[in-house]
Amino acid sequence: MAERKQPRQQQEQQPGKEHAMEPEPEFIRDSYRGSAKLHDKVAVITGGDSGIGRAVALHYAREGADSVLAYLNEARDAERTRELVEAEGRRCLLLEGDVGDAAFCREVVEKALGHFGKLNILINNAAEQHDWNDATQIPDAQLQRTFQTNIFSHFYMVKAALPHMHKGDSIIATSSINAFKGNDT
């Protein structure tokens, strides 16, 4: 099967807006049928409004899970993801804030527990990325901001969630392809 070539997507702001992408990314195939593997589980998904987060939320919904989506400021994308999850017959709570802030991470877990009564899966997916050809040119503030979002948030979320999780529950961390590509790709 030949891989479909997509036009390069270009947006000047971060985070990007999935609703502005043309063509719209494929986040789930119509042919995918869930098998209730996650029946009545609750997943917290950081960066859950779009991209990998949206795909996870939809696949989890088809498997029977409810979701809490933490996102920075992409309200339109988050609302669309909620609509898609609810169309699968599952519930979805949206929480806007900065996962680079430990207090917001604690709030996400508290609201997930308050709304759904439990937390079974934590997906640390929120991230930001900036293209730099020369590491010496990265501003210190940008480096700190990137680590706040991409690294510290994982620890903040785990610290908040772990005391409420049980044997068989899961914590998953994702990464972008940018972590693995060199300058020539």
C-alpha positions in Angstrom: 0.0 0.0 0.0 1.5 3.3 -1.1 1.9 6.0 1.6 -0.2 9.0 1.1 1.9 12.2 0.7 0.4 15.1 2.6 1.3 18.8 2.0 3.6 20.3 4.6 1.6 22.0 7.3 2.9 25.4 8.4 1.6 27.5 11.3 3.4 30.4 12.9 2.1 30.0 16.4 2.4 27.4 19.1 0.5 25.4 19.9 -0.8 24.8 16.4 -4.5 24.8 15.5 -5.7 21.5 14.1 -8.9 23.1 12.8 -6.7 25.2 10.5 -4.9 22.2 8.8 -5.8 21.3 5.3 -6.4 18.5 4.7 -7.6 17.6 8.2 -5.3 14.9 9.8 -6.6 11.4 10.0 -7.1 10.7 13.7 -9.1 7.5 13.5 -10.2 5.2 10.8 -13.9 4.5 10.3 -13.1 0.8 10.0 -11.6 0.7 13.6 -13.9 -1.3 15.9 -13.3 -1.2 19.6 -13.6 -4.4 21.7 -14.4 -2.8 25.1 -10.8 -3.3 26.3 -11.1 0.0 28.3 -14.7 -0.4 29.3 -15.5 2.3 32.0 -11.9 3.3 32.4 -11.0 7.0 32.8 -8.0 8.5 31.0 -6.4 11.9 31.6 -4.7 13.0 28.3 -2.5 16.0 28.3 -2.4 17.8 24.9 -5.7 16.0 24.3 -7.2 18.6 22.1 -5.5 17.6 18.8 -2.9 15.5 17.1 -1.8 12.4 19.0 -4.0 13.4 22.0 -7.1 13.5 19.8 -6.3 10.2 18.3 -5.8 8.6 21.7 -9.1 10.1 23.0 -11.0 8.7 20.1 -9.5 5.3 20.1 -10.0 5.1 23.9 -13.6 6.1 23.5 -14.1 3.3 21.0 -12.6 1.0 23.5 -15.1 2.2 26.2 -13.1 4.9 28.1 -14.1 8.3 29.3 -11.5 11.1 28.9 -10.3 14.2 30.6 -8.5 16.4 28.1 -5.9 18.9 29.4 -5.0 21.5 26.8 -3.2 24.9 26.8 -5.4 27.3 24.8 -6.8 25.4 21.8 -10.5 25.6 22.9 -11.9 25.2 19.4 -9.9 22.0 18.8 -10.7 20.7 22.3 -14.4 21.2 21.7 -14.2 19.3 18.5 -12.4 16.4 20.2 -15.1 16.4 22.9 -17.8 16.2 20.2 -16.0 13.3 18.6 -15.6 11.4 21.9 -19.2 12.0 22.8 -20.3 10.8 19.4 -18.7 7.5 20.4 -21.0 7.4 23.5 -18.4 8.3 26.0 -18.0 11.3 28.3 -15.3 13.9 28.0 -14.2 16.7 30.4 -12.1 19.6 29.0 -9.6 21.5 31.2 -7.7 24.5 29.9 -4.4 25.4 31.5 -0.6 25.0 31.4 0.7 21.5 32.3 4.1 23.2 32.9 2.4 24.5 36.1 2.4 21.9 39.0 -0.8 23.5 40.5 -2.7 23.0 37.2 -1.6 19.4 37.1 -2.9 18.8 40.6 -6.1 20.5 39.5 -6.5 18.2 36.5 -6.3 15.1 38.7 -8.6 16.6 41.3 -11.2 17.5 38.7 -10.9 14.1 37.0 -11.6 12.4 40.3 -14.4 14.8 41.2 -16.1 14.3 37.8 -15.5 10.6 37.2 -14.6 9.2 40.6 -11.5 7.5 39.4 -8.4 7.7 37.2 -7.0 4.6 35.4 -4.8 5.9 32.6 -2.5 8.9 32.4 -1.2 9.9 29.0 1.6 12.5 29.2 1.3 13.8 25.7 1.5 17.6 25.9 4.6 19.0 24.3 6.0 21.9 22.4 8.7 21.9 19.7 10.8 24.5 18.0 13.1 24.0 15.1 16.6 25.2 15.6 19.5 24.5 13.3 22.1 25.7 15.9 21.7 24.7 19.5 23.8 27.7 20.6 21.1 30.0 19.3 18.3 28.7 21.5 17.3 31.4 24.0 17.5 30.4 27.6 13.8 31.3 28.2 12.8 29.0 25.3 14.8 26.1 26.6 13.3 26.5 30.1 9.8 26.8 28.7 10.3 23.7 26.6 11.5 21.6 29.5 8.7 23.0 31.7 6.2 21.6 29.1 7.9 18.5 27.8 9.7 17.1 30.9 8.5 18.7 34.2 4.9 18.3 33.3 5.3 14.5 33.2 6.6 14.5 36.7 3.9 17.0 37.9 1.2 14.8 36.4 2.6 11.6 37.8 3.0 13.0 41.3 -0.6 14.1 41.2 -2.1 11.0 39.7 -0.1 8.1 41.1 -1.6 8.2 44.6 -5.0 7.6 43.0 -4.0 4.8 40.7 -4.2 1.1 41.3 -2.6 -2.2 40.1 -3.3 -2.6 36.4 -3.6 1.2 35.8 -1.2 2.8 33.3 1.0 5.8 32.8 2.1 6.4 29.2 4.5 9.1 27.9 4.6 10.1 24.2 7.2 11.8 22.1 7.3 13.6 18.8 9.3 12.3 15.8 11.3 15.5 16.2 13.1 13.8 19.2 14.5 11.3 16.8 15.3 13.1 13.6 18.5 14.8 12.6 19.2 17.9 10.6 19.0 16.1 7.3 15.5 14.7 7.6 
